[in-house]
Amino acid sequence: MFVIFDVADTMLFSSHDKLKCEYAAEMIYVLADAINKSGDSVGMGMFTDHYLNTVMPNIGAAVIKNIKSNLLNKDNYGGIFDFKKCLLMTRSLLNSKAVLIIVSDFLGMGEGWEQYVKMLSGDFELIAMMIRDPRDRTLPDSGGQFMLKDPVSGKNIYIDVDQYKELFDSYVLEQEKHIEEVFKRNKGDFLRLVTDEDYLQKIISFFQRRSKRQD
């Protein structure tokens, strides 16, 4: 298994106890350690618009130590995200068939990203793990006027939450549904995680269901 970890700017956000990248890093370490202990090889690449650090799939304590070291290095976080470039580079990076686990908030992927998922699904088995903060999914109930900044374009917009909350919430649900459908249409799996929820039981249940389908 090879984990593609999105560490771009949109992952450096939190309205809760942990940044999305912190939540994801903890989850990836637990997952990588479990994969390694099961006897399967595991690797990881941290990605923005290029691979920052790559641990090629292997078995043993050394690979887990390298993954942990990269996850703890604060210099590995932040940057512009290029999802399509990530998938292209992954295809050339890994020569043999592997299970790819893409850990990302799946924000700012650009137009036409669906074709790149389709391309990669011909060579690899795909698992998408969407990590989102509660505020990614819904605007505050309290209402009021806020200045919002697009983390991808950097543009600011001044809005009245009472006016746009319903539209925003509906758009997010449709977006998440579309992302899930794209991966499932290409024989992939999809898991949605939110940073105010415990990830452990969700991951265990996810892989148990996945294992039963493959038996």
N, C-alpha and C positions, 0 to 999 in steps of 0.2 A: 504494500500500500504506500501511496505517496500523497502527502498532504500539501495542498496549495493554500497558503495562508495570505490573505489580503491584509496588508498592513498600511494601506494608503490613508490619506487624511480623514476620510469619512469614518474610519474605524476608531479615530481618536476622539470619541464623543461619548458623553454620558449625562443622563439626567437622573442617574441612580447611583448605586455604590461603586460600580466599576465601569471603566471604559469598555467599549465593545472589544477592543483588542486585548485588554486584560482578561476579560471573560473567556474570549476565544483561546488565548494562550494557555490558560489553566486547563481548559477542555482538551486542547491538542496534546498537552503533555500527558494527561491521564489516558487519553486514547492511544497515543503512541506507545506508552509503557505497557498497556494491556495487549496491544498487537504484538509487541516484541516478546512478551512473556508467553503468548500463545504459540510462538515458534515461527511466526510470519515475519518477513522483512518489512521494514518501515523506513520512510524518508520524509523530508519536508523541504519545501521551498517557500521563502518569504518574498512576497511580490508586491510591487507598486506598478511602475511602467517598465520594470526590469526585475530580474531576480537579484535580491540583495545578498542572500545567503542560501546555499543549497546543501542539504545533507542527503546524499544518495541512499536509496533503500539498502538496508543491511540488517543483520541480526546481531544482538549482543549489547553489553552495557555501554560500549563506546558510542554507538549511534544514539542512544537515549541521552547520554551526557552531552553530545554535540547539539542535539535538538534543544535540550534544556538551556544550554549556554546561549544559543541564538534567540530563544524566546525571552530570556532575561536581559538581553542587550538592548537598552533604550535607544541606541543609535539605529536600530533596525526598523524603527517605526516612523511613518509619515512620508508623504509624497503623493504624486499624481498617479491615479489608477488608470490602467489601460487593460481592460479585461480581454479584449480580442488578442492583443499582443501576448498576454499571459498564456492563453491557450495555444497560440502558435509556437511559442518558445517551449512550452511543455511537451508538445508533440515531438520536437527535435531533441529535447533533453533526455527523454526516456525511450529507449529503443525497444524494450520488451514490453509485452502486455502487462498492465498493472491496474489496480483499482485506484482511481484518483478521487480524493476527498477534497472538494473545494470549499474552504471556509471563508465566508465573506458576508458583508451586508448586502451585496448585489445592488449597490447604488452607483449611478453614473457609468453604466456599462457601455453606453453609446449605441447607435443604431446598427442593426444587423448582427448583433452578438449571437442571435439564435443559430445562425448558420455555422458559427465556429463551434458551438456545442455539438451540433450535428456531425461536423467533421471529426471532432475528437472522439465521439462515441463509436466511430468505426474501428478505432484502435484500442480504446480503453473502456473500462467499466466506470461509470461516473456516479459519484455521490455528492449532492449539493447540501451543505449545511449553512443555512441562512442565520446570521447572528444580527439581531436588531435590538435597539434600545426601545423602550416603551414610547418615547417621543418620536421615533421614526414612524410609528404606526398610527398615532393619534395626536391631535392638538389638545392643549389643556382645556378642561371643562370650565375653568374659572372665567374664561372669556377675556376681553380686553384687547388692546392694540399692542402689536409686537413688531419689531424689526427682525426679519428673517434673512439669513444669508445662505445662498446656495454654495455648499462646500466644493462643488465641482467647478462652476463658472466664476464664483466669487461675487456674483451679483446680489444686491440687497433688494428686498421688497418689504414695504410697510403694509400690514394687513390687520383687519379686524377679525379676531378669531371666531367670534359669533357668526360672522358672515361666511367664513371659509371652512370651518371645522368639518361639517358634513361632507362637503365636496372633497376635502383632503383625505378624510378617513376612507371614503369610498374609493378614491383613486389608489390608495395604498393597498387595499384589499384586492383590487383588480390586478395591480402590478404583481403582488406576491402570488396570486393565483396563476398568472401568466408564466412567471418564472418556474413555478412548480410543474406546470403542464409541459413546458419546453423540455425539462429534464426527463420527465416520465415518458414523453413521446419518443425520446431518444434512448429508451431502455435504461434510464438512470433512476436513482432514488433521491428523495428530497426530505430534509428535516428542517423544520423552523424552530429556532430557539430565541427566546427573549431574555435580556440580561437581568430582569427581576425575577426569573424563575431558575430553579435548580436544574442543571443540565444532566446530571448523572443518571437519574432514572429514565429520562427521556432517551438518552443514548443507548442504555441497556435494552430498553423496550424496542427501540428502532432496529438494533442489530439482531435481536431475537426474532423479530418479524421477518427480517431480511433472510436470516438463516433458514427459517421454515419454508420460505418461498423457493429457496434454492435446493432444498432436499428433494 
